C-alpha cells in the first residue's frame, strides 16, 4: 500500500525491526507457519509500511475475513484501520501494517513475488515480452482473443526456482538475499533476456509506478548511471514462445490447453455472429437498452442450452424463435412478486 494511507511517514530500520519482532511474537502464536512477511534487501534504511500475508482456507468468506480482522483489532489494540478490497490496513505502534489474505495454493508464490520491494515487477516485464504473466499466482501464459477485449490466462508454474531458471537467473543468489538495491539490480540485469527497452520507452503504467515507487525510480537511476543499454530482441508474435515454454514446463500442457482456448474462442465468435444485441434490435425494432438486456437474460434462463441451440440452428430459425419468445413474453408478462 506504500505506507501513505494514514500519512504516518517513514521509520528507521531499527524502529522497523522492533515492530517486526513484536508482531512476529504475536503472529507466531496466532498463525504458526500460516503467515509471511516479505523479505527486503539488507541495507534498506527506512520503511513506509509492513506487509503481512495470512494463509486462509478461503479469501471469499466475509465472515472468516471479518473474524480475522476482529481478532487483530482486539489482540493488538488497534483503533485505526481501513479495508480496501481484501487488504486490511492498520496502524500499529504509529506504523502502517497491511494484512493480505492468501489462499494456500498461492501463499508461497504471493510471498515470493512480494519479496524485495518491486523485484517481482521488474521480472514481470521480462516475462511479459514472452507472452507470460508473472505475479502473485505464479506464472501464466496470456492468450489475447482476436476480439481485442478478452484474454485467457493459462497457469504455467507456481515453482519459483523453475520460473527463475526459465529466465536463466540464479535462484540461489535470490534465496540468499541482496545486500543493497544495486546488488539486486545487478541480478536482474544479468538475465540474458533483460532489455532496457521498457524503461527507455515507458508505458503509462510504468510511468505511474516510477512516480509512486522508490525502487522503480532507483532502477531507472541505476540504468542511467551505469549507462546500461542492454537489449534483447523479442519476437513480435509472442505465440512463437509457446514451444519453448511448453518444453520447459511440460506439466502445464500448454499447447493442448491453448488449443482448447482457441476452440472456445471460435465457438463464441460463431455464436456472436448468429446472435447478438444488434441482430435482436433488427429483428424487434424499437427494442433497446434495459428491455433488450432483460430479453436476452430471459432467453438464456428459459433455454438452458441456449448457446448450443444458436450453434446448431440456422439464422432464420434463431430469429423466428427469438421473436416468438418476445411476443409471448410481452403478451404474458411474469406476475409481479
KEDO-976939 format. One record per residue: residue in one letter; x, y, z of N, C-alpha, C in turn. Coordinates in steps of 0.05 Angstrom, whole numbers. Atoms other than C-alpha are relative to their C-alpha. Layout:
N
resn:npx:npy:npz:capx:capy:capz:cpx:cpy:cpz
A:X:Y:Z:X:Y:Z:X:Y:Z;
...
END
This chain:
337
resn:npx:npy:npz:capx:capy:capz:cpx:cpy:cpz
X:16:-24:0:0:0:0:17:25:0;
X:-18:-23:2:61:45:1:3:16:25;
X:-4:-13:-26:53:68:73:-11:28:2;
X:10:-28:0:16:133:55:-29:2:9;
X:28:0:-5:-54:113:74:-7:17:25;
X:6:-15:-24:-51:144:144:18:24:4;
X:-19:-23:-1:2:197:129:18:-1:25;
X:-16:4:-24:48:168:183:30:6:-5;
X:-28:-4:5:114:178:147:16:-26:2;
X:-17:23:-1:173:131:145:14:-3:26;
X:-15:4:-25:211:100:203:27:-13:-6;
X:-27:10:4:283:79:212:0:-31:0;
X:-3:29:1:308:8:202:-2:-12:28;
X:1:11:-27:318:-2:278:-29:0:11;
X:28:-1:-9:246:21:292:-16:-22:-13;
X:15:21:15:220:-26:238:6:-27:12;
X:-7:26:-11:258:-85:266:-13:-5:27;
X:13:3:-26:230:-73:335:-30:-7:-4;
X:28:5:5:159:-71:308:-4:-28:-13;
X:2:26:13:171:-132:264:3:-22:21;
X:-4:21:-20:198:-172:323:-24:-3:18;
X:24:1:-17:138:-153:366:-23:-14:-14;
X:22:12:15:89:-172:312:5:-29:-5;
X:-6:28:5:124:-237:297:-6:-17:25;
X:6:14:-24:117:-256:370:-30:-7:2;
X:29:4:0:42:-248:364:-8:-19:-23;
X:8:15:23:36:-278:294:9:-30:2;
X:-9:28:-4:77:-340:312:-20:-16:17;
X:20:14:-17:27:-357:366:-27:-2:-12;
X:27:-1:11:-35:-338:327:-2:-16:-26;
X:3:12:26:-20:-364:257:21:-22:-6;
X:-21:21:3:40:-411:267:16:6:-26;
X:-14:-3:26:70:-422:197:-17:12:-21;
X:19:-10:19:10:-390:164:2:30:-5;
X:-4:-28:6:39:-321:156:28:4:-12;
X:-26:-7:11:96:-288:118:3:30:0;
X:-7:-28:4:130:-220:119:21:1:-22;
X:-19:0:23:164:-207:52:27:10:8;
X:-27:-8:-6:239:-200:53:7:26:-14;
X:-9:-26:11:277:-136:37:30:-1:0;
X:-30:0:1:349:-120:19:11:9:26;
X:-10:-2:-28:393:-119:80:8:28:8;
X:-8:-27:-7:416:-47:77:-23:21:-3;
X:23:-18:2:346:-18:70:0:18:24;
X:-4:-19:-22:350:45:112:-26:8:15;
X:25:-8:-13:277:62:125:-23:-14:-14;
X:24:15:9:207:35:115:-25:17:2;
X:25:-15:0:139:63:98:-23:-16:11;
X:21:18:-10:98:2:118:10:-28:2;
X:-7:28:-1:99:-72:131:-23:-16:-11;
X:20:18:12:62:-126:91:1:-26:16;
X:3:26:-13:37:-188:126:-19:-17:-16;
X:18:19:15:9:-247:86:-11:-20:19;
X:13:19:-17:-41:-291:122:-12:-22:-17;
X:10:22:15:-56:-360:96:-28:-8:11;
X:28:7:-8:-132:-373:99:-11:-20:-20;
X:11:20:18:-170:-432:70:-17:12:-22;
X:15:-15:20:-216:-383:34:3:29:4;
X:-1:-29:-2:-210:-310:18:-25:13:-10;
X:25:-10:10:-281:-304:-6:-22:1:21;
X:20:0:-21:-317:-312:60:3:25:17;
X:-1:-25:-16:-334:-245:92:0:-6:30;
X:1:6:-28:-347:-279:158:27:-8:11;
X:-27:9:-8:-279:-313:161:19:24:1;
X:-17:-23:1:-243:-250:139:-7:19:23;
X:8:-18:-21:-284:-209:188:9:-9:28;
X:-9:10:-25:-266:-254:246:30:4:4;
X:-29:-5:-2:-192:-249:230:5:29:6;
X:-4:-29:-5:-197:-173:227:-7:7:29;
X:7:-6:-28:-233:-171:294:20:-10:20;
X:-21:11:-18:-180:-215:326:24:18:0;
X:-23:-18:2:-125:-169:300:-5:26:16;
X:6:-25:-14:-160:-107:327:1:-4:30;
X:2:5:-29:-174:-138:395:28:-7:11;
X:-25:10:-11:-108:-174:405:23:20:0;
X:-22:-20:2:-63:-117:382:-8:28:9;
X:9:-26:-10:-104:-60:410:-1:21:-22;
X:0:-18:23:-113:-29:341:-27:16:0;
X:24:-17:1:-161:30:336:-3:15:-27;
X:1:-13:26:-143:58:267:5:-21:-21;
X:-2:20:21:-155:15:206:-19:7:-23;
X:16:-3:24:-184:13:136:1:-26:-16;
X:1:23:18:-205:-41:87:-2:10:-29;
X:2:-6:28:-194:-36:12:2:-27:-15;
X:0:27:12:-215:-100:-24:7:-20:22;
X:-8:20:-20:-181:-157:13:23:10:17;
X:-22:-10:-15:-126:-113:41:-10:14:25;
X:9:-12:-26:-135:-95:115:24:16:11;
X:-22:-18:-9:-92:-35:133:-5:10:28;
X:3:-7:-28:-79:-19:206:23:19:8;
X:-22:-15:-12:-38:28:249:8:-14:26;
X:-11:14:-23:6:-9:299:26:14:8;
X:-23:-15:-10:56:29:341:6:24:-18;
X:-3:-23:18:43:90:296:14:-7:-26;
X:-12:10:25:64:49:235:-21:-16:-15;
X:20:14:16:23:23:178:8:-29:-5;
X:-4:29:5:16:-53:174:-24:-9:-16;
X:21:9:19:-23:-83:116:-1:-31:1;
X:4:29:-1:-52:-154:121:-14:-9:-26;
X:10:11:25:-64:-194:57:-9:-29:4;
X:8:29:-1:-106:-259:59:8:-14:-25;
X:-9:15:23:-79:-313:13:-11:-28:2;
X:8:28:1:-106:-380:-9:26:-17:3;
X:-24:17:-4:-59:-438:9:15:-5:-26;
X:-14:7:24:-43:-454:-64:16:24:-11;
X:-15:-23:9:-19:-382:-76:17:13:22;
X:-13:-12:-23:12:-370:-8:30:6:-5;
X:-29:-3:4:85:-382:-26:6:17:-25;
X:-5:-16:24:80:-352:-96:-5:30:6;
X:5:-28:-7:50:-288:-67:23:11:16;
X:-23:-8:-16:105:-285:-15:24:6:-17;
X:-24:-2:17:160:-296:-66:-2:25:-18;
X:3:-23:18:131:-244:-113:4:27:14;
X:-1:-25:-15:127:-191:-59:27:5:14;
X:-26:-4:-13:197:-202:-32:17:20:-16;
X:-19:-19:11:249:-147:-45:-14:22:-16;
X:13:-24:12:203:-89:-60:-13:-6:-27;
X:11:3:26:188:-84:-134:15:-19:-19;
X:-15:19:16:233:-140:-157:-19:-17:-18;
X:19:15:16:172:-180:-179:-10:15:-24;
X:9:-16:23:150:-123:-224:22:2:-21;
X:-22:-1:19:219:-118:-255:2:-26:-16;
X:0:26:14:218:-192:-272:-24:-3:-17;
X:25:2:16:147:-187:-296:2:12:-27;
X:-4:-13:26:169:-140:-352:15:-19:-19;
X:-14:18:17:217:-193:-377:-18:-23:-9;
X:18:22:7:167:-250:-374:-21:9:-20;
X:21:-10:17:115:-206:-408:7:-1:-30;
X:-8:-1:28:155:-200:-472:-1:-27:-13;
X:3:27:11:148:-275:-480:-29:-10:2;
X:28:7:-2:73:-274:-471:-8:-11:27;
X:5:11:-27:77:-293:-397:-7:22:20;
X:7:-18:-22:49:-261:-335:11:-11:26;
X:-11:8:-26:88:-264:-270:-12:17:22;
X:14:-15:-22:50:-246:-207:-3:-17:24;
X:4:13:-26:24:-268:-140:-10:-29:-3;
X:10:27:4:-8:-330:-170:20:-17:-16;
X:-20:15:15:57:-352:-204:3:9:-28;
X:-5:-6:28:70:-356:-278:-23:-11:-17;
X:21:9:18:16:-359:-331:5:10:-28;
X:-1:-9:28:12:-354:-407:-25:15:-6;
X:23:-17:6:-33:-298:-431:-6:-2:-30;
X:9:1:27:-72:-310:-495:-22:21:-4;
X:19:-22:5:-108:-249:-522:-17:-7:-25;
X:18:8:21:-170:-264:-564:0:21:-22;
X:0:-18:23:-179:-234:-632:-19:23:2;
X:19:-22:-4:-237:-191:-608:13:24:13;
X:-15:-22:-11:-185:-148:-572:-7:7:29;
X:7:-7:-28:-220:-145:-504:-3:-25:18;
X:2:24:-16:-218:-217:-479:28:-13:1;
X:-25:14:-2:-158:-255:-453:-4:-24:18;
X:0:24:-16:-146:-324:-424:27:-3:13;
X:-26:5:-13:-92:-338:-372:2:-29:7;
X:-4:29:-3:-65:-409:-372:23:-3:20;
X:-21:4:-20:-26:-429:-309:22:-17:-12;
X:-24:14:10:45:-450:-326:15:-12:23;
X:-15:10:-22:80:-457:-259:-4:17:25;
X:-1:-14:-26:80:-440:-185:26:-5:14;
X:-26:7:-11:152:-463:-174:19:23:-6;
X:-17:-23:4:195:-401:-164:27:-7:-11;
X:-26:8:10:260:-438:-174:0:-5:-30;
X:2:6:28:238:-463:-242:-7:25:-17;
X:6:-25:14:209:-396:-262:25:16:-5;
X:-25:-15:3:275:-362:-249:20:-15:-19;
X:-18:15:18:312:-419:-285:-8:5:-29;
X:10:-6:27:269:-405:-346:13:25:-11;
X:-13:-25:8:300:-335:-347:30:-1:3;
X:-29:4:-5:369:-364:-331:10:18:22;
X:-7:-16:-24:370:-326:-265:10:-19:22;
X:-12:15:-21:410:-350:-205:-19:-1:25;
X:20:3:-22:357:-376:-155:14:1:27;
X:-14:0:-25:409:-388:-101:7:28:10;
X:-6:-28:-7:430:-315:-103:-25:14:11;
X:26:-12:-10:357:-294:-95:-7:-11:27;
X:7:13:-26:348:-344:-38:18:11:22;
X:-18:-12:-21:409:-315:-1:-7:29:6;
X:7:-28:-4:381:-245:-9:21:19:-11;
X:-17:-20:11:412:-180:-30:8:20:21;
X:-10:-19:-20:455:-132:9:-11:28:-6;
X:8:-27:8:436:-69:-30:-19:-1:-24;
X:17:-2:24:388:-45:-84:17:-5:-25;
X:-16:3:24:445:-42:-134:7:-29:-4;
X:-6:29:3:463:-115:-119:-25:-14:-12;
X:25:11:11:390:-133:-133:-3:7:-29;
X:3:-9:28:390:-92:-197:21:-15:-18;
X:-20:15:15:455:-126:-219:-10:-28:-7;
X:11:27:4:420:-193:-211:-21:0:-22;
X:21:-2:21:361:-171:-255:13:4:-27;
X:-12:-7:26:405:-141:-310:17:-23:-10;
X:-16:23:8:447:-205:-311:-17:-20:-16;
X:17:18:15:387:-241:-341:5:4:-30;
X:-7:-2:29:404:-257:-414:-23:13:-16;
X:23:-10:15:334:-234:-434:-8:28:8;
X:7:-28:-9:336:-166:-400:4:19:-23;
X:-2:-21:19:324:-106:-443:-7:27:13;
X:6:-27:-11:325:-31:-426:-24:12:-14;
X:21:-12:16:270:-20:-478:-24:9:16;
X:24:-9:-15:211:-18:-429:5:25:18;
X:-7:-23:-17:249:35:-389:9:24:-16;
X:-6:-22:18:270:77:-448:-26:11:-12;
X:26:-7:10:201:77:-479:-21:-10:19;
X:17:9:-22:158:73:-417:-30:3:-7;
X:29:-1:3:84:57:-417:-12:18:22;
X:13:-16:-21:33:97:-376:1:-14:27;
X:-1:16:-25:33:40:-325:27:2:13;
X:-27:-2:-10:108:42:-318:6:28:11;
X:-4:-28:-8:109:118:-313:-13:4:28;
X:14:-3:-26:58:115:-256:15:-14:22;
X:-14:15:-21:97:62:-219:26:14:7;
X:-25:-14:-5:162:101:-227:-5:24:19;
X:6:-23:-17:128:162:-196:-7:-8:28;
X:10:8:-26:98:123:-139:19:-17:17;
X:-16:20:-14:152:72:-122:30:8:-1;
X:-28:-7:-3:222:88:-97:18:-20:-15;
X:-17:20:13:251:23:-122:0:3:-30;
X:1:-3:29:227:35:-193:16:25:-9;
X:-15:-24:7:256:106:-193:30:-6:3;
X:-28:7:-4:321:78:-166:11:-17:-22;
X:-9:18:22:324:26:-221:6:17:-25;
X:-5:-18:23:318:80:-275:26:16:4;
X:-25:-15:-6:373:120:-240:24:-19:-3;
X:-21:20:2:415:56:-237:7:-4:-29;
X:-5:4:29:407:44:-312:14:23:-13;
X:-12:-24:11:425:115:-328:29:4:9;
X:-27:-4:-11:484:119:-281:20:-20:-11;
X:-18:20:10:513:54:-306:2:0:-31;
X:1:-2:29:497:73:-378:-6:-28:-12;
X:8:27:10:465:5:-388:-18:3:-24;
X:15:-1:25:440:-4:-459:-7:-28:-10;
X:4:28:7:430:-79:-458:-28:-4:-12;
X:26:5:12:375:-102:-505:-1:-30:-8;
X:5:27:9:345:-169:-525:-23:3:-20;
X:20:-3:21:306:-174:-590:-20:-23:3;
X:21:19:-3:240:-208:-577:-17:-3:-25;
X:18:4:22:192:-238:-627:-25:18:4;
X:25:-16:-2:133:-192:-642:-23:-19:6;
X:21:20:-4:89:-254:-645:7:-16:25;
X:-8:13:-25:91:-278:-573:-7:-30:0;
X:7:28:1:59:-344:-592:24:-18:-9;
X:-23:15:8:126:-364:-621:16:-11:23;
X:-14:9:-25:150:-374:-549:-14:-25:12;
X:15:22:-11:98:-428:-536:16:-26:0;
X:-15:25:-1:143:-487:-557:21:0:22;
X:-21:-1:-20:199:-463:-511:-12:-2:28;
X:14:1:-26:151:-452:-453:-10:-28:6;
X:10:27:-3:119:-520:-465:22:-20:6;
X:-22:19:-5:186:-555:-466:11:3:28;
X:-11:-5:-27:209:-522:-401:-20:-8:22;
X:21:6:-20:142:-532:-365:-20:-20:-12;
X:18:19:13:113:-596:-396:-25:-7:16;
X:23:6:-17:67:-607:-337:-24:19:-4;
X:21:-19:5:27:-546:-358:-18:-7:-24;
X:14:9:24:5:-580:-423:-9:25:-16;
X:7:-26:12:6:-510:-454:-11:-3:-28;
X:11:1:27:-4:-529:-528:-29:-11:0;
X:26:12:0:-64:-573:-511:-21:19:12;
X:19:-19:-13:-97:-522:-464:-4:24:-18;
X:3:-23:19:-83:-466:-514:-18:-7:-23;
X:18:9:21:-117:-507:-568:-29:1:9;
X:27:0:-11:-178:-514:-523:-11:29:2;
X:8:-28:-2:-179:-439:-510:-7:11:-28;
X:6:-10:27:-176:-424:-585:-26:-12:-11;
X:25:13:9:-232:-474:-598:-24:14:13;
X:21:-15:-14:-274:-438:-545:-4:28:-12;
X:1:-27:13:-256:-371:-578:-16:-2:-26;
X:15:4:25:-281:-397:-645:-29:-5:4;
X:27:7:-7:-343:-425:-613:-16:26:7;
X:14:-25:-8:-361:-358:-581:-2:20:-22;
X:1:-18:23:-344:-320:-643:-23:-7:-19;
X:22:9:17:-393:-363:-683:-27:6:13;
X:24:-7:-14:-446:-353:-630:-7:29:-4;
X:4:-29:1:-436:-278:-631:-8:10:-28;
X:8:-8:27:-444:-275:-707:-29:-8:-6;
X:27:9:4:-510:-312:-703:-21:12:19;
X:18:-12:-20:-539:-279:-641:15:21:16;
X:-11:-22:-15:-522:-211:-612:-21:22:3;
X:19:-22:-6:-556:-148:-587:-8:15:-25;
X:6:-16:25:-551:-113:-655:-20:-15:-17;
X:19:16:16:-586:-171:-690:-28:1:12;
X:26:0:-13:-641:-173:-638:-15:26:-5;
X:13:-26:5:-654:-98:-647:-10:2:-29;
X:9:0:27:-660:-111:-722:-26:-17:-3;
X:23:18:1:-709:-168:-710:-25:12:13;
X:22:-12:-16:-750:-129:-660:4:31:1;
X:-4:-28:1:-750:-55:-680:-11:14:25;
X:9:-15:-23:-754:-7:-621:10:-11:26;
X:-10:12:-24:-724:-55:-571:29:9:5;
X:-27:-9:-6:-662:-27:-536:4:3:30;
X:-6:-6:-28:-628:-12:-470:-6:-22:19;
X:6:19:-21:-653:-46:-408:-19:-22:-10;
X:19:20:10:-710:-81:-445:14:-21:-17;
X:-15:18:16:-661:-111:-494:16:-19:18;
X:-16:17:-19:-616:-135:-437:-17:-20:15;
X:18:18:-14:-675:-164:-400:-10:-23:-17;
X:9:21:18:-699:-202:-461:22:-21:-4;
X:-22:19:3:-630:-233:-472:4:-17:25;
X:-2:15:-26:-627:-252:-398:-22:-21:2;
X:23:19:-1:-697:-284:-402:4:-23:-19;
X:-5:21:20:-677:-322:-465:19:-21:11;
X:-21:18:-10:-615:-352:-433:-10:-16:24;
X:10:15:-23:-653:-371:-370:-22:-20:-9;
X:22:18:9:-711:-402:-409:11:-24:-16;
X:-12:21:16:-666:-443:-455:27:-7:13;
X:-25:8:-14:-612:-478:-411:23:-5:-19;
X:-20:6:20:-575:-500:-474:-2:21:-23;
X:5:-21:20:-585:-433:-510:23:2:-19;
X:-23:-3:18:-514:-429:-537:2:-23:-20;
X:0:23:18:-518:-499:-566:-22:3:-21;
X:22:-5:19:-585:-481:-598:10:20:-21;
X:-9:-20:19:-553:-419:-630:21:-12:-19;
X:-20:13:17:-494:-461:-656:-12:-18:-21;
X:12:20:18:-539:-514:-687:-21:11:-18;
X:23:-10:16:-597:-472:-713:9:19:-23;
X:-5:-19:21:-600:-432:-777:-6:28:9;
X:6:-27:-8:-601:-356:-772:-30:6:-1;
X:29:-4:3:-674:-357:-796:-15:-12:24;
X:13:13:-23:-694:-406:-741:5:15:26;
X:-6:-16:-24:-659:-365:-688:-17:25:2;
X:16:-24:1:-695:-302:-710:-29:-7:7;
X:28:8:-5:-762:-338:-710:-5:-7:29;
X:3:8:-28:-752:-368:-641:2:24:19;
X:-4:-24:-18:-728:-302:-610:-24:18:-2;
X:23:-18:2:-785:-260:-638:-25:-13:12;
X:23:14:-12:-836:-313:-618:1:1:30;
X:-4:-1:-29:-807:-314:-548:-7:28:11;
X:5:-28:-8:-810:-238:-544:-30:5:0;
X:29:-5:2:-883:-236:-567:-15:-14:23;
X:12:15:-21:-902:-290:-517:5:14:27;
X:-7:-13:-25:-866:-253:-461:-15:26:3;
X:14:-26:0:-899:-187:-480:-30:-5:6;
X:28:5:-4:-968:-218:-482:-7:-15:26;
X:4:14:-25:-958:-259:-419:22:7:19;
X:-22:-9:-18:-913:-218:-373:-1:-16:26;
X:-1:15:-26:-889:-254:-309:-14:16:21;
X:14:-13:-22:-931:-239:-248:20:14:19;
X:-17:-15:-19:-902:-186:-201:1:-14:26;
X:-3:13:-26:-875:-214:-136:-7:20:22;
END
